[in-house]
Amino acid sequence: MNPTRVFTIGSNVFREVVRDRILYIIALYALLLSGAVMLIPQIAGGAEDKIILDFGLAAMNVLGLIVAVFVGTGLVNKEIEKRTVLVLIAKPISHSEFITGKHLGLAAVLGALVTAMTAIFLALLQLNQLTYPLGSILLAVVYLFLQLSLITAIALVLGVFTSTVLATLLCFGVYLMGNLSQDLLEFGRLSKNPAIEQLVRNLYLVLPDLSRLDLKNQAVYGFSALPDAMTLITNAIYGVVYTVLMLAIAILVFSRREF
């Protein structure tokens, strides 16, 4: 794999996504958060600080997810529909370089989005003199980026072998199931049905456990509510390894696809 070619593909993806005005989502986030900061204190009854913290992180998650899914599922399909993939593959670009470059380019866009939204979030908290645990918020944002990077890899896998619309629906389904995987596992235990329990266990092993990379609720209450350091490291490694695995599957499927 040639790093220069991967960087070139990633740079092109970054410029293309920015040119499609995806970064206007930053302005939408600022408007939503500004409205929340003005409205929530009037209805929160004294708990506005924690509600605003939770809303700001949740809005960041949702907007980042929308970009990761809608853009990620179309990254490869758009090249196939325009037949530009034939030109790219005809050049000395391997399938692994193509997929990796696409992922890194969109991950860079998501990194820029998350960074900008975090800066706006902290600035509004500071301007409104709200109390907030800075360290735990920043840690939650880092894990949010890992989660979005993983979702991008899943979107690429689904986008390689099916249509953009179906891939989008499946990706949202995987996201919902991934965040509910712990609950599903508990449901399987409570069902007392061996068949259901086995099915749920298999789903848990296959689907990503996205709850490991979700620290929104814990961040609201500071470092005391966060998992211990070893758990945090293990969860981060889990996210990276799962992302690499998804990219490997996407490369394998893409290399076997006929255009």
URUR-V563718 format. One line per field, one symbol per residue. phi: phi as a letter, one per 40 degrees, with the letter a starting at -180 (. if undefined). burial: # if it has 16 or more other ideal C-beta (glycine too) atoms within 10 Angstrom, else .. A space follows every 50 residues. Layout:
phi = ???
burial = ???
//
This chain:
phi = .ccccccccccccdccccccgccccccccccccccccccddcbcggbcdc cccccccccccccccdcdccccccdcccccccgcccccccccbccccccc ccccccccccccccccccccdcccccccfccacdcccccccccccccccc ccccccdcccbacccccccccccccccccbcccccccccccgbdcccccc ccccccccccccbbbdccccbgccccccdccccccccdcccccccccccc cccccccbb
burial = ....##..##..##.##....#..##..##.##..##..##......### #######.###.###.###.#######.##....#...#...#.###### ##############.###.###.##....#.##..##.############ ###########..#..##.###.##.#####..##..#........#..# ...#..####.#####.###.....#.....#..#..##..##..##.## #.##.....
//
